[in-house]
Structure formats: C-alpha cells, structure tokens
Amino acid sequence: MKFDNAIVVAALAIGAYQMVESYSNRDKLTRENLTYMSLGIAASTLWLTHQTMNGANAAAMYTAVGLLFQLYLVSYVLTTN
C-alpha cells in the first residue's frame, strides 16, 4: 500500500469513528453545542464545494455524508432540547 493510500484509510477510519461516537453520545448534546456544530457544517460545506469543483468526487461523497450527519445532529438537538 502506498503511503498516500494509508493516509486516506487512516483519515476515513478516524472520520467514521467520530461519526459513530457522536451518534452514540447525541443525548449529551445541548443547545450550547450549536455554535460548534454550525461551524462544522460551514466547514464541511466549504470542503464539499472545494472538492466538487476540483473533481474529487469520492472525497466529496464522504464529506456529503458527514455533512448530512452533522445536519441530523443539529435537528436532533433542536427537537429534543
């Protein structure tokens, strides 16, 4: 495996772990977390735009999944708290 591929695999694994961890701890999120969550959504949107414009379609799909997950967490916080 090339070093480039190892970096990609590591990044994907860390991102997947973060999504699973966030999902399992979603009950601990409060409205106080919305600022940080909104910043994450803004950053993901910028990355998604950048990746799409540069033809990095696989990375864009991964970012889109993360963005949808972030939006889910925000809606969860807004409807439960």
ZAMI-375666 format. One line per field, with one value per residue: x, y, z of N, C-alpha, C, O in turn; residue in three letters. Coordinates in Angstrom, 2 decimals, always signed. Each point is the difference from the previous one (the first is absolute). Layout:
N
n_x c(X;...) .
n_y c(Y;...) .
n_z c(Z;...) .
ca_x c(X;...) .
ca_y c(Y;...) .
ca_z c(Z;...) .
c_x c(X;...) .
c_y c(Y;...) .
c_z c(Z;...) .
o_x c(X;...) .
o_y c(Y;...) .
o_z c(Z;...) .
rest c(ALA;...) .
REM end
This chain:
81
n_x c(+0.84;-1.27;+1.96;+0.45;+0.84;+2.22;+1.10;+0.29;+1.56;+2.10;+0.67;+0.56;+2.07;+1.70;+0.38;+1.06;+2.25;+1.15;+0.29;+1.63;+2.08;+0.53;+0.54;+2.04;+1.22;-1.02;+0.12;+1.97;-0.86;+1.46;-1.67;+0.40;-1.15;-1.86;+0.58;+0.18;-1.94;-0.62;+1.01;-0.88;-1.80;+0.29;+0.65;-1.58;-1.14;+0.94;-0.12;-1.90;-0.24;+0.95;-0.94;-1.73;+0.42;+0.38;-2.22;-0.07;-0.16;+1.95;+1.65;-0.15;+0.71;+2.19;+0.96;-0.19;+1.45;+2.09;+0.24;+0.10;+2.06;+1.48;-0.21;+1.02;+2.22;+0.61;-0.05;+1.85;+1.89;+0.18;+0.63;+2.23;+1.11) .
n_y c(-1.17;+0.82;+1.05;+0.21;-1.81;-0.12;+1.30;-0.71;-1.54;+0.74;+0.91;-1.41;-0.84;+1.29;+0.21;-1.70;-0.03;+1.33;-0.86;-1.50;+0.73;+0.82;-1.52;-0.88;+1.46;-1.23;-2.00;-0.64;-0.83;+1.70;+0.94;-0.92;-1.91;+0.99;+0.93;-1.19;-0.20;+1.76;+0.14;-1.28;+0.89;+1.54;-0.70;-0.79;+1.60;+0.91;-1.12;+0.20;+1.89;+0.24;-1.01;+1.09;+1.69;-0.98;+0.10;+1.44;-0.98;-0.95;+1.23;+0.31;-1.74;-0.25;+1.24;-0.86;-1.64;+0.49;+0.50;-1.66;-0.87;+1.04;-0.39;-1.87;+0.03;+0.89;-1.24;-1.22;+0.94;+0.30;-1.94;-0.15;+1.42) .
n_z c(+0.00;-1.64;-0.31;-2.19;-1.03;+0.15;-1.47;-2.10;-0.44;-0.17;-1.94;-1.65;+0.07;-0.71;-2.20;-0.99;+0.17;-1.40;-2.04;-0.36;-0.30;-2.02;-1.56;+0.04;-1.16;-1.55;+1.02;-0.82;-1.91;-0.06;+1.17;+1.99;-0.18;+0.74;+1.95;+1.88;+1.14;+1.26;+1.99;+1.61;+1.01;+1.61;+2.03;+1.36;+1.09;+1.83;+1.95;+1.17;+1.18;+2.01;+1.76;+0.89;+1.39;+1.99;+0.15;+1.70;-2.01;-0.57;-0.87;-2.21;-1.22;-0.33;-1.61;-2.07;-0.46;-0.62;-2.18;-1.50;-0.19;-1.35;-2.20;-0.69;-0.32;-1.98;-1.87;-0.24;-0.78;-2.21;-0.92;+0.09;-1.33) .
ca_x c(-0.84;+0.75;-0.17;-1.19;-1.17;-0.04;-0.53;-1.44;-0.66;+0.03;-0.95;-1.36;-0.26;-0.20;-1.29;-1.06;-0.03;-0.60;-1.43;-0.62;+0.11;-0.96;-1.35;-0.26;-0.03;-0.86;-0.86;+0.76;+0.10;-0.97;-0.02;+1.29;+0.89;-0.43;+1.00;+1.06;-0.59;-0.20;+1.32;+0.33;-0.82;+0.57;+1.27;-0.32;-0.56;+1.12;+0.78;-0.79;+0.08;+1.37;+0.24;-0.82;+0.56;+1.29;-0.18;+0.26;-1.37;-0.07;+0.13;-1.22;-1.07;+0.28;-0.30;-1.45;-0.55;+0.30;-0.85;-1.35;+0.02;+0.03;-1.34;-0.85;+0.27;-0.57;-1.45;-0.25;+0.14;-1.08;-1.31;-0.05;+0.34) .
ca_y c(+1.17;+1.25;+0.86;+0.82;-0.81;-0.20;+1.24;+0.03;-1.02;+0.48;+1.12;-0.55;-0.73;+0.98;+0.65;-0.96;-0.13;+1.21;-0.01;-0.99;+0.54;+1.11;-0.56;-0.67;+1.02;+1.10;+0.43;+0.93;+1.28;+1.01;+1.18;+0.66;-0.57;+0.38;+0.87;-0.86;-0.82;+0.88;+0.20;-1.25;-0.05;+0.97;-0.54;-1.12;+0.55;+0.55;-1.14;-0.66;+0.85;-0.09;-1.34;-0.16;+0.84;-0.55;-1.34;-1.04;-0.47;-0.94;+0.80;+0.81;-0.86;-0.23;+1.26;+0.17;-0.88;+0.67;+1.19;-0.45;-0.46;+1.20;+0.59;-0.86;+0.28;+1.30;-0.15;-0.79;+0.89;+0.98;-0.61;-0.69;+0.87) .
ca_z c(+0.00;-0.04;+1.16;-0.27;+0.31;+1.46;+0.58;-0.29;+0.83;+1.38;+0.11;-0.08;+1.24;+1.07;-0.24;+0.30;+1.46;+0.56;-0.27;+0.89;+1.37;+0.11;+0.01;+1.27;+1.05;-0.43;+1.10;+0.83;-0.70;+0.41;-0.85;+0.15;-1.01;-1.34;-0.64;-0.53;-1.04;-1.17;-0.61;-0.70;-1.21;-0.94;-0.50;-0.88;-1.23;-0.77;-0.52;-1.03;-1.19;-0.52;-0.55;-1.20;-1.06;-0.42;-0.53;+1.00;+0.23;+1.12;+1.22;+0.11;+0.52;+1.42;+0.67;-0.03;+1.05;+1.27;+0.09;+0.32;+1.38;+0.83;-0.05;+0.83;+1.40;+0.32;+0.09;+1.19;+1.15;-0.02;+0.27;+1.29;+1.15) .
c_x c(+0.89;-0.32;-1.24;-1.27;-0.14;-0.56;-1.51;-0.75;-0.05;-1.02;-1.45;-0.38;-0.26;-1.35;-1.16;-0.14;-0.67;-1.50;-0.73;+0.00;-1.00;-1.43;-0.33;-0.08;-0.93;-0.91;+0.70;+0.12;-1.11;+0.03;+1.30;+1.01;-0.32;+1.00;+1.08;-0.52;-0.22;+1.31;+0.44;-0.78;+0.54;+1.30;-0.24;-0.56;+1.10;+0.86;-0.72;+0.04;+1.36;+0.24;-0.79;+0.58;+1.30;-0.09;+0.31;-1.34;-0.12;+0.10;-1.24;-1.16;+0.18;-0.34;-1.51;-0.68;+0.23;-0.87;-1.43;-0.10;+0.01;-1.37;-0.99;+0.20;-0.58;-1.51;-0.38;+0.06;-1.18;-1.35;-0.08;+0.27;-0.87) .
c_y c(+1.24;+0.83;+0.88;-0.75;-0.24;+1.23;+0.07;-0.99;+0.46;+1.13;-0.49;-0.74;+0.95;+0.68;-0.91;-0.19;+1.22;+0.03;-0.99;+0.50;+1.14;-0.52;-0.63;+0.99;+1.16;+0.50;+1.01;+1.38;+0.93;+1.16;+0.79;-0.50;+0.47;+0.90;-0.84;-0.89;+0.81;+0.29;-1.23;-0.15;+0.97;-0.52;-1.16;+0.47;+0.58;-1.11;-0.70;+0.79;-0.11;-1.34;-0.23;+0.80;-0.56;-1.45;-1.13;-0.60;-0.97;+0.75;+0.85;-0.84;-0.26;+1.26;+0.23;-0.87;+0.63;+1.23;-0.38;-0.48;+1.19;+0.68;-0.82;+0.32;+1.34;-0.12;-0.81;+0.90;+0.97;-0.60;-0.66;+0.92;+1.22) .
c_z c(+0.00;+1.23;-0.18;+0.38;+1.50;+0.70;-0.20;+0.88;+1.46;+0.20;-0.04;+1.28;+1.17;-0.16;+0.32;+1.51;+0.63;-0.22;+0.92;+1.44;+0.22;+0.06;+1.34;+1.17;-0.32;+1.11;+0.91;-0.65;+0.47;-0.99;+0.09;-1.03;-1.41;-0.72;-0.66;-1.13;-1.28;-0.70;-0.76;-1.29;-1.04;-0.61;-0.96;-1.33;-0.88;-0.60;-1.13;-1.30;-0.65;-0.68;-1.28;-1.16;-0.54;-0.44;+0.96;+0.44;+1.17;+1.33;+0.22;+0.54;+1.50;+0.80;+0.05;+1.07;+1.37;+0.21;+0.35;+1.45;+0.96;+0.03;+0.82;+1.48;+0.42;+0.14;+1.25;+1.24;+0.05;+0.35;+1.37;+1.18;+0.00) .
o_x c(+0.95;-1.04;-0.71;-0.90;-1.11;-0.75;-0.74;-1.04;-1.02;-0.72;-0.84;-1.13;-0.91;-0.72;-0.98;-1.12;-0.81;-0.75;-1.06;-0.99;-0.64;-0.83;-1.10;-0.62;+0.11;-0.43;-0.66;+0.46;-1.13;+0.80;+0.34;+0.95;+0.76;+0.13;+0.34;+0.70;+0.20;+0.05;+0.60;+0.54;+0.09;+0.21;+0.66;+0.31;+0.00;+0.40;+0.60;+0.13;+0.10;+0.55;+0.51;+0.04;+0.35;+1.03;+0.16;-0.45;-0.98;-0.74;-0.43;-0.80;-0.97;-0.58;-0.51;-0.95;-0.90;-0.46;-0.63;-1.01;-0.70;-0.45;-0.88;-0.97;-0.53;-0.59;-1.04;-0.88;-0.56;-0.85;-1.11;-0.43;+0.14) .
o_y c(+0.10;-0.16;+0.26;+0.55;-0.03;-0.12;+0.36;+0.34;-0.17;+0.02;+0.47;+0.10;-0.23;+0.18;+0.44;-0.06;-0.14;+0.42;+0.32;-0.15;+0.07;+0.51;+0.17;-0.30;+1.06;+1.16;+0.71;+0.95;-0.43;+0.02;+0.76;+0.70;-0.28;-0.08;+0.23;-0.26;-0.51;+0.05;+0.11;-0.48;-0.34;+0.12;-0.09;-0.56;-0.20;+0.09;-0.38;-0.57;-0.16;-0.06;-0.61;-0.49;+0.23;-0.63;-1.15;+0.23;+0.06;-0.29;+0.19;+0.50;+0.02;-0.08;+0.50;+0.43;+0.02;+0.26;+0.64;+0.22;-0.01;+0.46;+0.56;+0.11;+0.12;+0.54;+0.26;-0.08;+0.24;+0.69;-0.20;-0.31;+0.85) .
o_z c(+0.78;+0.63;+0.97;+0.63;+0.52;+0.97;+0.91;+0.57;+0.66;+1.00;+0.77;+0.48;+0.80;+0.98;+0.60;+0.52;+0.92;+0.88;+0.54;+0.71;+1.05;+0.76;+0.52;+1.02;+0.61;-0.04;+0.76;+0.65;+0.21;-0.94;-0.91;-0.33;-0.93;-1.22;-1.16;-0.98;-1.10;-1.23;-1.07;-1.00;-1.18;-1.20;-1.03;-1.05;-1.22;-1.16;-1.00;-1.08;-1.21;-1.11;-0.94;-1.13;-1.16;-0.25;-0.43;+1.12;+0.75;+0.94;+1.14;+0.80;+0.75;+1.08;+1.00;+0.64;+0.84;+1.11;+0.85;+0.67;+1.02;+1.05;+0.66;+0.75;+1.11;+0.94;+0.61;+0.86;+1.07;+0.58;+0.51;+1.12;+0.88) .
rest c(MET;LYS;PHE;ASP;ASN;ALA;ILE;VAL;VAL;ALA;ALA;LEU;ALA;ILE;GLY;ALA;TYR;GLN;MET;VAL;GLU;SER;TYR;SER;ASN;ARG;ASP;LYS;LEU;THR;ARG;GLU;ASN;LEU;THR;TYR;MET;SER;LEU;GLY;ILE;ALA;ALA;SER;THR;LEU;TRP;LEU;THR;HIS;GLN;THR;MET;ASN;GLY;ALA;ASN;ALA;ALA;ALA;MET;TYR;THR;ALA;VAL;GLY;LEU;LEU;PHE;GLN;LEU;TYR;LEU;VAL;SER;TYR;VAL;LEU;THR;THR;ASN) .
REM end
